[in-house]
Amino acid sequence: MSLDPRLEQFKNKMAMSLDSFSRELSGIRTGRASTALLEPIKIEAYGGMMPLNQVGAISVLDSRMLSVNVWDKDLVKAVEKAIRECGACLNPVVDGQVVKVPIPPLSDERRRELSKLAAKYAEDSKVSLRNVRRDAMDFVKHLEKNDEVSEDEMRKLSNFVQELTDDFSKKVDSLLAIKQKDIVHI
């Protein structure tokens, strides 16, 4: 069944929810250096909070080391402090205008915590998908109530909304499985 144009907005909302979940997962560290680990960090700079990637260039030096080349030397201490306090158990080292961030190996306990965190993000994403499904179903019922669609067409649209929800839910499960495998892989 092709997508009814009236349901396009709900599919887009589900896609945005999946994208958000994917970004949250990228911020969970797996023991390997990834720039995504530092991207969510906000720095107090120029009278407000700014994303780290707007005050410096984040790069991967090797599999266990990240670096942030801070563009304004006055912000080096703020960058170091924000990385240290981000909750990812990182201990940055300042080298001039470069902040080096060694990625320590993960303990088994920390791996379990990160796996649970990923599962929590997945459940939050599924709740978001169910909320979009509820809105879409209400919209379909409204169409039927106002005689804009027949009862048969309403049933088809409702089934399509459920199939769409199931499809996005499977994508969330798939992303979670991949991330959890990545977390526990030593």
Long-range contacts (C-beta under 8 A, 24 or more apart in sequence): 1-156, 1-159, 1-160, 1-163, 3-160, 4-157, 4-160, 6-139, 6-143, 7-136, 7-139, 7-157, 7-160, 7-161, 7-164, 10-132, 10-133, 10-135, 10-136, 10-139, 10-161, 10-164, 11-164, 13-132, 13-135, 14-129, 14-132, 14-164, 14-165, 14-168, 15-168, 17-125, 17-128, 17-129, 17-132, 17-168, 18-125, 18-129, 18-168, 18-171, 18-172, 18-175, 20-125, 20-128, 21-121, 21-122, 21-124, 21-125, 21-172, 21-175, 22-175, 24-121, 24-125, 25-118, 25-121, 25-175, 25-176, 25-179, 28-114, 28-117, 28-118, 28-121, 28-179, 28-183, 29-88, 29-103, 29-106, 29-114, 30-106, 30-114, 30-179, 30-182, 30-183, 30-185, 31-103, 31-105, 31-106, 31-183, 31-186, 32-63, 32-64, 32-103, 33-60, 33-61, 33-62, 33-63, 33-64, 33-65, 33-66, 33-103, 34-60, 34-66, 35-59, 35-60, 35-66, 37-66, 37-88, 37-103, 38-66, 38-68, 38-83, 38-86, 38-101, 40-86, 41-82, 41-83, 41-86, 42-82, 43-75, 43-78, 43-79, 43-82, 44-78, 44-82, 45-72, 45-75, 45-78, 52-79, 52-82, 52-83, 55-79, 56-99, 61-100, 63-103, 64-102, 64-103, 65-100, 65-101, 65-102, 65-103, 66-100, 66-101, 66-103, 67-98, 67-99, 67-100, 67-101, 68-92, 68-98, 68-99, 68-101, 69-97, 69-98, 70-97, 70-98, 70-99, 71-97, 73-97, 106-183, 111-183, 111-184, 114-183, 115-180, 115-183, 115-184, 118-176, 118-179, 118-180, 118-183, 119-176, 119-180, 121-176, 122-172, 122-173, 122-175, 122-176, 125-172, 126-169, 126-172, 129-165, 129-168, 129-169, 129-172, 130-165, 132-165, 133-161, 133-162, 133-164, 133-165, 136-161, 136-164, 137-161
